[in-house]
């Protein structure tokens, strides 16, 4: 996310969450046949259903997404419902993969605001690091509960809540422990990446 770098071989950064959402659900009728991503990875959040904590990966590591059967899928964009035409969109701006040259808010949770459904301008409202929060104009609180860039793919747990709600503690940025593989003769630790198969 951010303004492009200047050079022929520079500019490895992705769109903001509002633009990713728009490309997914409102693709151009001629140049894009379908959405760019799997719609399961785009989550609408409505705090009238209670506070929600959601595990996210960065869009630059989308190719490392779990299949939903052997490894759980993680969100890449959140749309916060507020009953208005202006909505907030949230993503984890991991500076890896296609987003490796990100210059603004690398490895932070970003909040973007957009009005409408078609072509339009989206505005960066804020970005937060682990343990910090952003409060929307409507009073909703968006918190980066944890961020872990030391795993592949990088993870963030984001909580969206009202001021009178508490964040659920059911989200973790810690990968599962390294499995131990045993044969009849010896045991050894297996090197796996988070979400991968042995």
C-alpha positions in Angstrom: 0.0 0.0 0.0 1.2 3.5 -0.6 2.5 5.6 -3.5 4.6 3.8 -6.0 8.3 4.0 -6.0 10.1 5.6 -8.9 12.0 3.2 -11.2 11.5 0.5 -13.8 11.9 -2.4 -11.4 10.3 -0.9 -8.3 6.8 -0.8 -6.9 6.1 -4.2 -5.3 3.1 -3.1 -3.3 -0.6 -4.0 -3.3 -3.9 -2.1 -3.3 -5.5 -1.0 -0.1 -8.3 -3.1 1.5 -11.1 -0.9 0.0 -9.8 -1.4 -3.5 -9.2 -5.1 -3.0 -12.8 -5.4 -1.8 -14.0 -3.4 -4.8 -12.1 -5.6 -7.2 -13.4 -8.7 -5.6 -17.1 -7.8 -5.5 -17.4 -5.3 -8.4 -15.1 -6.6 -11.1 -14.8 -4.7 -14.4 -17.4 -6.3 -16.7 -15.0 -6.5 -19.6 -11.4 -6.9 -18.3 -12.0 -9.0 -15.2 -14.3 -12.1 -15.6 -14.5 -12.9 -11.9 -13.2 -11.5 -8.6 -9.4 -11.7 -8.0 -9.6 -13.7 -4.8 -11.8 -16.2 -3.0 -14.8 -14.4 -1.5 -14.5 -16.4 1.7 -11.4 -14.3 2.6 -13.4 -11.0 2.6 -15.4 -10.7 5.8 -18.2 -8.2 6.6 -18.1 -7.3 10.3 -21.2 -6.0 12.1 -20.6 -5.2 15.8 -24.3 -5.6 16.6 -23.5 -9.3 16.5 -20.9 -8.7 19.2 -17.1 -8.0 19.2 -15.2 -10.1 16.7 -11.5 -11.0 16.6 -10.4 -12.2 13.2 -7.1 -13.8 12.1 -5.7 -12.1 9.0 -2.8 -12.5 6.5 -1.4 -9.9 4.2 -2.6 -9.8 0.6 1.0 -10.1 -0.6 1.1 -13.6 0.9 -2.3 -14.6 -0.5 -0.8 -17.5 -2.4 0.1 -19.1 0.9 -3.6 -19.1 2.0 -4.8 -22.4 3.5 -7.2 -24.5 1.5 -9.9 -24.5 4.2 -9.8 -28.2 4.6 -6.2 -29.1 5.7 -5.3 -25.6 6.9 -7.8 -22.9 7.9 -8.3 -19.9 5.7 -7.6 -16.4 7.0 -9.2 -13.1 6.1 -7.4 -10.6 3.8 -9.9 -7.7 4.1 -12.7 -6.7 6.5 -15.6 -4.4 5.7 -17.0 -2.8 8.8 -20.8 -2.4 8.5 -22.1 0.8 10.0 -25.4 1.4 8.2 -24.0 4.3 6.3 -22.7 4.8 2.7 -19.2 5.4 4.2 -17.5 2.2 5.4 -14.2 1.3 6.9 -12.0 -1.4 5.4 -9.3 -3.2 7.3 -6.3 -5.2 6.2 -3.0 -6.5 7.5 -0.4 -4.7 5.5 2.3 -7.4 5.6 5.4 -6.3 3.7 6.0 -9.7 2.1 5.4 -11.4 -1.2 3.9 -9.0 -3.8 3.8 -6.3 -1.2 7.6 -6.5 -0.3 8.4 -2.9 -1.2 5.6 -1.3 0.8 6.6 2.1 2.0 3.7 3.1 4.2 2.7 1.2 7.3 4.6 -2.0 6.6 3.6 -4.9 8.8 0.8 -2.9 10.4 -3.0 -3.1 10.4 -4.4 -0.4 8.1 -7.8 1.3 8.2 -9.2 2.8 5.0 -12.5 4.6 4.4 -14.5 4.6 1.2 -18.0 5.9 0.3 -20.1 4.2 -2.3 -19.8 1.0 -4.4 -18.4 2.0 -7.7 -15.3 4.0 -8.7 -14.2 6.4 -6.1 -11.5 7.7 -3.8 -10.6 5.7 -0.7 -8.8 7.5 2.1 -6.3 6.1 4.6 -7.6 6.8 8.1 -5.0 5.2 10.2 -2.6 2.3 10.8 -1.9 0.5 14.1 0.8 -1.7 15.5 0.4 -4.6 17.9 -1.4 -3.6 21.1 -2.8 -0.3 19.7 -6.3 0.7 18.5 -8.1 3.1 16.2 -11.5 4.6 16.9 -13.8 5.3 14.0 -16.0 8.4 13.8 -18.9 6.2 14.8 -17.1 5.1 17.9 -16.1 1.6 16.8 -12.7 0.3 18.1 -10.4 -1.5 15.8 -7.4 -3.1 17.6 -4.3 -5.0 16.5 -4.4 -7.7 19.2 -1.2 -9.4 17.9 1.1 -9.3 14.8 3.7 -12.0 14.0 5.9 -11.4 11.0 8.2 -14.3 12.0 5.9 -16.9 10.6 4.9 -17.7 7.0 2.5 -16.4 6.2 2.7 -13.4 8.6 -0.3 -13.2 10.9 -2.4 -10.5 12.6 -5.4 -10.8 14.9 -7.7 -7.8 14.5 -10.6 -7.1 16.9 -13.6 -4.9 15.9 -15.9 -3.9 18.8 -18.0 -1.2 20.4 -16.8 0.6 23.5 -19.0 -1.5 25.7 -17.7 -4.8 24.3 -14.6 -6.9 25.0 -12.4 -8.6 22.4 -12.8 -12.4 22.3 -9.5 -14.1 23.2 -9.9 -16.9 20.6 -7.3 -15.6 18.1 -3.6 -16.3 18.2 -0.6 -15.2 16.1 1.4 -18.1 17.3 1.8 -21.0 14.9 1.1 -24.5 16.0 4.0 -26.2 17.7 6.5 -28.1 15.5 5.3 -31.6 15.0 7.6 -34.5 16.0 7.9 -37.3 13.4 8.8 -40.7 14.8 9.9 -43.8 13.1 10.7 -47.1 14.8 14.3 -46.0 15.2 14.3 -42.3 16.0 12.3 -39.1 16.5 13.2 -35.7 15.0 11.5 -32.3 14.7 9.9 -31.6 11.4 10.4 -28.2 9.8 7.1 -27.0 8.5 5.7 -23.6 7.7 2.5 -22.4 9.4 -0.4 -23.7 7.5 1.7 -26.2 5.5 1.6 -29.9 5.4 4.1 -32.4 6.7 
